[in-house]
Amino acid sequence: MSALSLYALFTGRKPPSVKYKYYRKYFIIYAASMSSFAVHTVFICFFYVINIPILSVINVFSVSVWALALRENYYGRHSNAIFLACAEISIHAVLATAYLGWSSGFQFYLWPAACLATINPRLGVRLSSAIGFGCIVLFILLKTVVDDGLYNFDFRKYADFFYVFNGIIAGISLIFGICSIRVINERQEEKLTDLATKDELTNLFNRRYINSYLSEYEPDADLENRPYCIVLGDLDYFKKVNDTLGHYAGDDVLIDVSRYLKQRFRSSDVVCRWGGEEFLFLLKDTSLRQAHDLVEKICRDIPDNIHVCSSQRIRITMSFGIAASTGVSQHEQLIKVADENLYQAKKQGRNCVVSSEITG
Ligand SMILES: Nc1nc2c(ncn2[C@@H]2O[C@H](COP(=O)(O)OP(=O)(O)OP(=O)(O)O)[C@@H](O)[C@H]2O)c(=O)[nH]1
C-alpha cells in the first residue's frame, strides 16, 4: 500500500478504487470503522490498566478486525467491510458481556449488529434475517445465562458508566445506520425517477412523463373548469445546424434552447422534450389568448437569445402550434391539434405561432 493510499485510508478521502456513486456508502463505513478502531484501541489500554488482560486481548482482536474492515472498504469491497463489522460487533458484545456481566451494557451492541446483518446485500434475505434473529437470541441468552458475568470484581465500579455509555453508543449507531440507509435509498429512488421521467440530454421531462402527467391533470382541470393550453414547438431547419456544425454542436443548441425555454415559463407549467428537436409545454390556468401572446413573445426573443458558436451565421428560430382546452377535450386530441397548428406554422414560413381552440 503506497503512502498516498495510507493517507487516503486514514483521512477518508475517496480512494481511486471507490466509484463516485459509492462514496457516501464508503464514507459511512469509513467513519464507523475508524471510530470503532479508536474506541477499541482505548479499551485495550483501559482493560490492561484495570487489570483485566483477557479483555485487552479481545480488543486487540477487535482492532484487527476493524483495520481489516477499513482495508476492505478502501478497496471498494463494502459488503465485506459490513460483514466484518457485524462479526466483530456481535463477537465482542458476547465476549465482553459474558465476561463482565449484563451490567456492563455491551449486550446492547447486538441490536446494531442485527441490523447490519440484515442489510448486508451479500447475504440472502433468509440468511441475513436468520443472523439478525440469532443476535436477538444471543441477547436473551446473555441475560439468562451469564447475567452476573464470569468476572466483574474490578470492573464493578465502572459498570454504571459503561452501561449508560454502551447503551447510548449502541442506540446512536442504530439510528445513524438506519438514517444512512434511508438517505441512500431516497437518493437512489430520486435517481431512478429522474432516469424514468427526464430526458438525458436536456434534463427536461420526457414524453412518457408528460403523457402520464396529462392524463392525471386533464380530468381535474376539466372538472374545476380551469383553462389550459398545450404548445408544441419545433426548431426550424435544425438539420442544417447538424449538417453544418456537427451533431455535438446540435446537442449544445438543444441544451441552450431547453434552458432558455424553461426559464421563460412559470415553474407551475410543464416543459418537456417531446422528441428530437420538438418540445411540448403545458400552460396551466392559461387562456388561448394569453398563451398565444406569451409564445409569440418567446418566438420573437429566441434568435436574440440563442447563439451558435460558429464563424458561419446561423440564426436559431422556432415554430409553434397551440391548442387550448375548453373542458371536454382529450389531451391526445389537443396534442394532435397543436401538431396540426405547428405544421401550419412551418408552412407559413416558420418562426411564427399558430393557435386554435377546440370546442366540444
Ligand atoms: N444534435 C442533435 N440532433 C438531433 C437530435 N434529435 C434530432 N436531431 C436532428 O434534428 C433534425 C431534424 O430534421 P428535420 O426533421 O428535417 O427538421 P428541420 O431540419 O428542423 O426542418 P423543419 O422542422 O422542417 O424546420 C435531424 O437532423 C435530426 O438528426 C438530437 O438529440 N441531437
The ligand as an ORCA input file, in Angstrom:
! r2SCAN-3c Opt
* xyz 0 1
  N     -27.808     17.104    -32.454
  C     -28.975     16.502    -32.352
  N     -29.791     16.480    -33.415
  C     -30.980     15.876    -33.304
  C     -31.400     15.271    -32.107
  N     -32.649     14.773    -32.318
  C     -32.981     15.049    -33.594
  N     -31.975     15.726    -34.199
  C     -31.882     16.199    -35.569
  O     -32.898     17.127    -35.847
  C     -33.008     17.178    -37.291
  C     -34.460     17.292    -37.628
  O     -34.529     17.465    -39.015
  P     -35.881     17.680    -39.798
  O     -36.941     16.766    -39.232
  O     -35.586     17.560    -41.257
  O     -36.330     19.111    -39.395
  P     -35.617     20.506    -39.600
  O     -34.339     20.422    -40.306
  O     -35.593     21.168    -38.283
  O     -36.638     21.257    -40.552
  P     -38.054     21.824    -40.164
  O     -38.518     21.189    -38.897
  O     -38.928     21.495    -41.311
  O     -37.862     23.298    -39.999
  C     -32.361     15.900    -37.835
  O     -31.171     16.248    -38.478
  C     -32.066     15.084    -36.589
  O     -30.893     14.341    -36.719
  C     -30.501     15.294    -31.012
  O     -30.779     14.790    -29.910
  N     -29.317     15.923    -31.162
*
